[in-house]
Amino acid sequence: MGALWPHSDLIERDNNDARAVGAKAYFYVGGTTTPLVVYEDGDESTPHEDPVEADGNGRWPAVFIPFTTSYDVKVTTSGGTQLYYPTEIPNPDP
C-alpha cells in the first residue's frame, strides 16, 4: 500500500490564482525521467493514466504513490505551462 499524495482532493491554482481546470501531474522515479506508476486506490490495483488530470474544478483525484526512495512530480496547466516541479520527494516504506 502506497502513500496518499498530499495534493489529493485539493484544488490546483494556476499562476493567476485561477482554478487550474484539467491540470496535469506527471510522476517520475526520484531524480530521473522514468515514469512512476501511481494508483487510484491504496491497494495499488488500479493505475492512473499518465498524466493524472485534475477535474473540471481543478481538483485532484486520490493518488496513491508506491513506496520508493523518492519521486518527482511535474505539474502543468492543461496547456502545458509548468506550475511547479519538486524533485526527490522522500516516500520510503515506513
C-alpha positions as CSV (number, residue, x, y, z in Angstrom):
1,M,0.0,0.0,0.0
2,G,1.4,3.4,-1.0
3,A,1.1,6.8,0.5
4,L,-1.7,9.3,-0.5
5,W,-0.3,12.2,-2.5
6,P,-0.6,15.3,-0.3
7,H,-2.3,17.2,-3.1
8,S,-5.1,14.6,-3.5
9,D,-8.5,16.2,-3.2
10,L,-7.0,19.7,-3.3
11,I,-7.8,22.4,-5.9
12,E,-4.9,23.3,-8.1
13,R,-4.3,27.0,-8.9
14,D,-2.6,28.4,-11.9
15,N,-0.1,31.3,-11.9
16,N,-3.0,33.8,-12.0
17,D,-4.6,32.1,-8.9
18,A,-7.5,30.7,-11.0
19,R,-8.6,27.1,-10.8
20,A,-6.3,25.0,-13.0
21,V,-9.0,23.1,-14.7
22,G,-7.5,20.0,-16.4
23,A,-4.1,20.5,-14.8
24,K,-1.7,17.6,-15.4
25,A,0.6,15.8,-12.9
26,Y,3.5,13.7,-14.2
27,F,5.1,11.4,-11.7
28,Y,8.7,10.1,-12.0
29,V,11.1,7.9,-10.1
30,G,13.1,10.3,-8.0
31,G,15.9,12.2,-9.8
32,T,15.0,10.6,-13.2
33,T,12.7,10.9,-16.2
34,T,11.5,7.4,-15.7
35,P,7.7,7.5,-15.3
36,L,6.4,6.2,-12.0
37,V,3.1,4.4,-12.0
38,V,0.7,5.8,-9.4
39,Y,-2.7,4.4,-8.4
40,E,-6.3,5.3,-7.8
41,D,-6.5,3.1,-4.8
42,G,-4.4,2.3,-1.7
43,D,-4.3,-1.4,-2.7
44,E,-2.4,-0.3,-5.9
45,S,-4.7,-2.4,-8.1
46,T,-5.9,0.4,-10.4
47,P,-3.2,2.5,-12.1
48,H,-3.9,6.1,-13.0
49,E,-3.4,7.2,-16.6
50,D,-0.3,9.2,-17.2
51,P,-0.5,12.1,-16.7
52,V,-3.0,12.3,-13.8
53,E,-5.5,15.1,-14.6
54,A,-7.4,17.5,-12.3
55,D,-11.1,17.6,-12.9
56,G,-13.4,20.4,-14.2
57,N,-13.0,22.3,-10.9
58,G,-9.2,21.9,-10.8
59,R,-9.5,19.3,-8.1
60,W,-7.0,16.4,-8.0
61,P,-8.3,12.8,-7.6
62,A,-6.9,10.5,-4.9
63,V,-3.4,9.5,-6.0
64,F,-1.5,6.7,-4.2
65,I,2.2,6.7,-4.7
66,P,4.0,3.4,-4.2
67,F,6.7,3.4,-1.5
68,T,10.0,4.2,-3.1
69,T,13.1,6.1,-2.1
70,S,11.8,9.3,-3.7
71,Y,9.7,10.6,-6.5
72,D,9.4,13.7,-8.7
73,V,6.2,15.4,-9.8
74,K,5.8,17.9,-12.6
75,V,2.5,19.8,-12.6
76,T,1.4,21.7,-15.6
77,T,-1.7,23.6,-16.8
78,S,-3.9,21.8,-19.3
79,G,-2.0,23.8,-22.0
80,G,1.4,22.6,-20.8
81,T,2.7,25.6,-18.8
82,Q,4.7,24.3,-15.9
83,L,3.4,25.3,-12.5
84,Y,5.9,23.5,-10.3
85,Y,8.3,20.6,-10.4
86,P,9.6,19.4,-7.0
87,T,12.1,16.6,-7.2
88,E,13.3,13.8,-5.0
89,I,10.4,13.9,-2.6
90,P,11.0,11.2,0.0
91,N,8.5,8.4,0.1
92,P,10.2,5.4,1.8
93,D,8.3,2.4,3.2
94,P,7.5,3.1,6.8
